[in-house]
Each structure stands twice: as C-alpha cells, then as structure tokens.
Amino acid sequence: MSFSFTDPKPSSNDRSFSFTGQSPEDVDRQLQAIADMAHEILRMVADVRRQISN
C-alpha cells in the first residue's frame, strides 16, 4: 500500500489523501490495522495519564 497527499501544500483545512494498494480489500485491511494501532496508542496514553494523576 502506498500513501500520499494529493496536494503537497493544501491551501485550506481540507486535507486530501490518496491510498493505493493491490485491491480495495488490501487497502481496507491495512487502514483497519492503522486504526487499531491508533486506538491502542490512545488507550496506552490514557493509562499513563491515569498513573501520573494518581
């Protein structure tokens, strides 16, 4: 899968992204893996914040 900005210097807050892969299912699977990792990172950050505040 490759990832790129469709406009290297977006002129507005509208950011466009382009994902390409061998098949739509391949792109979907890899995007889901990225989302899963992001959720895990956020969960870990929440745990650390909880530990710091205690």
N, C-alpha and C positions, 0 to 999 in steps of 0.2 A: 504494500500500500504506500502511496506517496501522499504528501500533504503540502499544500502551498496556499498562500494568499493569492486571490485572483487580482488584487490591486496591491502592489508593494507598498504604496503610501496612500491608504484610504483617506479621502478628503472629508469624511464625515464619521459619525459614530457607527455607521453601518459597515461592519467588517464582513467581508465575503471570504469564504474558504472553499477550497476545492480538494476533494478526496478522490483518489483513483485506486482501483485495485483490479484484480483479475476478474472479479464478479461482484455484483451487488451484495451477495451474501458474505463474501470475504470482507468487504468494507464494513458491513453491519457488524460482523463478528469482532473485527478489530476496534471499531468505535465502542462497542459494548465493553471490551476489555479495558479501554481507556477510561470509560465511565466508572467501571468497577474499581479501578485503581484510585480514581479521584475520590470516590466515596470512602474508600479505606483510609486514604490520607486525611480526609476531613474527620473521620472517626478517631484517628490517632491524635490529631491536633486537639480535638475535644477532650480526650483522655488526659493529655499533657496539661491542658488548661485547668482541668479539674484537680489534678495533682498539685499544680502550683498554687491554686487558690486554697487548698486545704492546709 
